Amino acid sequence: MALIETEAALHVAHRDNHTHRDVNGGWLRPAVFGAMDGLVSNLALMTGVAGGSVGQQTIVLTGLAGLAAGAFSMAAGEYTSVASQRELVEAELDVERRELRKHPKDEEAELAALYEARGVEPHLARQVAKQLSRDPEQALEIHAREELGIDPGDLPSPLVAAVSSFGSFALGALLPVLPYLLGATALWPAVVVALLGLFLCGAVVARVTARSWWYSGLRQLALGGAAAGVTYALGSLFGTAVG
């Protein structure tokens, strides 16, 4: 009876509970930050080369090479990182699965102790742990959530992460190259397009922060503009020295 009352109370609390934004950012965060990475790095690369007083063709080739190199590097790094993380998680899940199979009573007692530590009455905690432990897969999921802080059914995909990183970086890196591909002959159109893209990315990031859209946009624009300015100055300096 007590178990039923507890479940009913939890249902009512869940139904009346307020909602929060996704503090992890979901897919939006890595996509936007990947695009900003491509924008800043390729804009800085192109302005640095342009500062050396090279020809238009050299600047365009530099931008395209930076796009390809950066996108492939991001994809490879993201794939390796996520694959390694997933392999580690799966290994830990195998350990937990074996423990549940070999020592089910000990694992049930461990689960009950976790609920007791959170304030559930001992008798009720044992009842809940016993009921949840009847299904091995459900028990594994609960132990993974409580002990490892992961959801076995929601593990990240290395391939999806790699493709997303490649696409978002390439999209960002394409912006400063685009004006040249459309016929521009000077550097300033590429800089303007890139800075507008940085402002837009910063504004979108505000969706997962407590900052206003204009503050986030201006902050990213300032950081990207500073990076481009510094590399242009260095390109001019090194170009003069080499020349």
N, C-alpha and C positions, 0 to 999 in steps of 0.2 A: 504493500500500500504506500509505504514511504517512498519507494522507488518511482511509482506512478506519479505521486504528487511532485516529486523533484523534477521529473521529465516535463510535467505540465507547466511548472513554474519556469523552467528553462525555455520552453516553447513561447510562453507569453513574453518573457524578457527579450527573446530574440525578435519576436514580432514587433515589439514596441521600441526596439533599440534604434538609436540614431546611426547614421552612416558616416563614413570617413572617405576621404580620397585615398587612392592607391599610393601609399607612401613609397613603394618600390618603383613606381613609374611604369610598371608593366613593359610592353614593347616600345612605348613612346620614348622612354629615357635612352635606351641604347641606340635607337634609330636616330634621334635628334643629335645625340652627342657624337655619333659616327659621322653624321653630315657636317657638324661643326668642325670635327677633326679634319675631315677632308678639305673643308673650306679654308681653314686657317693655315694648314700646312702647305696646300698648293698655292694659295695666294702669297704666302711668305716666300715660297720657293720661286715663284714667277717674278715677284717684285725684286727679289735678290738678284736674279739673273738679269732682269731689265736694268737694274742699277749699274751693271757692268757695261752699259752702252752696247749691247749686242743687237742683232737684227730681229725683226718680227718673227721670222721662221724659227729662230733659236728659242724664242720665248714660248711659242706655241708647242714646239717639240718638248720643251722642258715641262710644260704644263701637262701634256698628254702622258709623258713618261712618269711624272709624279703621280698622276691619277692611277695609272696601271700598277705601279710599284706599291703605292700606299694601299690600294684596294686589295691586292693579292696578299700583302703583308698582314693587313687587318683580318682578312678571312682566315689565313693560315693560323695566326695567333689565337683568334677566337675559337676556331675549331679545336685546336690543341688544348686550350684552357678548359672549354666546356666538356670535351671528351674525357680529360683527366679527372675533372670534378665528378662527372657521371660515373666513371669507373670506380672512384673512391666510394661514392654513395652506394653503388650496387654491391661492392665488397662488404660494406658495413651492414647492408640489408641481408646479405647471405649469412653473416655472423648472427644477426638477430633471428633469422629464420631457423637456423640450427639450434639456437638456444630455446626457442619456442617448441621445437620438436623434441629435444632431449630433456628439457626441464620445464615443462608447462606450468607446474604448480609454483615453482620459484618465480617464473615470469609473471604469473597471475598475482602473486604476493607483492612483487615489485610494483606492478601497476596499481594495486590497492594502496600501497605506501605512497605513491605519487599523489593519488587523490586525497589521501589523509593529510599530506603536507600542504595541500591547497585548501584545507579547511573542511573537507567532507568528513562526516562522522564515520568512525572506523567500521561499524557494521554495514552502513550503506556503501562505503567505499569497497568493501569486500564483495558485496552483492553486485555492484556495477562492474567490478573487475571480472568476476566470474561470468556474468552474462556476456560481456564483450569478448571474453576469451574463448567462447564456444566456436566461433568461426576463425580458423587460423589466419586467413588473409586479412580479416578485419583486425585481428589481434596484432598482426605485423604492422599494419598501417598505423594503429594507435601507438604502438611502442616506438615506431619511427618518428611520429610527430612529437611524442612526449620526450623521448630520449635524444633523438638526433635533430629534431626541428625541421624535418623534411616531409614531403608528401610523396610517397612511392609512385603514385599515379600521375605525378606532374613534374617529372624530371625533364630538364632542358635537353633539347636536341642539338648536338654539335653541328649537324648540317644546316639546320635552320639558323643557328647563330652565325655560322660562317657566311651563308648567303645574305643574311640581313646586314652583317657588317660590311660585306663587299658592296652591296647595293647602296647603302646609306653613305659610305665614304666616297664611292664613285660619283654619286649625285652631288655631294657637296663639292668635291674637287672639280667637277665639270663647270661649275658656275663661273669661276674666273677665266676659264678657257673659252667659254661660249661666245663672248663678244668677238674674239679673234676669228672663231670659226664662222661667224656671221658677217665678217668683213671689216671689223674694226682694225685700225692701223696704229692706234695709240694705246698706252697702258691704262689711262684713266677710266675708260668704260669698263674694263675688267675689274678695276678696284671698286668702282661704284656698285656694280652688280654683286660683287662678293660681299661688300659691306652691307648692302640691303639684305642679302641672304643671311648674314650673321645676325642682323637685327631680328629677322623673322624667326630664326632658330631660337634666339634668346627669348623672344616673346612666347614661343610655343613651350619652352621649358617652364615658363611660369605656371603652366597647368599642373605641374607636380611640385611646385614650391609655394611658399606663402607670399612671395614677392609679386609686385604688380608687373604686368606685361611690358610696360614701357621701361621700367627699371632693368628688368632682365635683358630686354633687347638692347638698350643703350650700353649696358655693361659688356655684353658680348661684342657689340660693335667696337667699343673702345679697346678691348683686349685684342681683337683681330686686327684693328687698325694699327695698334702699337707694334704688333708682330710684323706687319707688312712694312711699317716705317723703319723699324730697326734693320730688317734684312735688306731693304733698299739702300739704306745708308752703308751697310757693310758691303753690299755689292758694288756700290760706287767707289768705296775705299779700296777694295781688293782689285776692282777693275782698273783703277788708276795705277795701283802698285804693279799689277801684272803687265799692264800695257806699257 
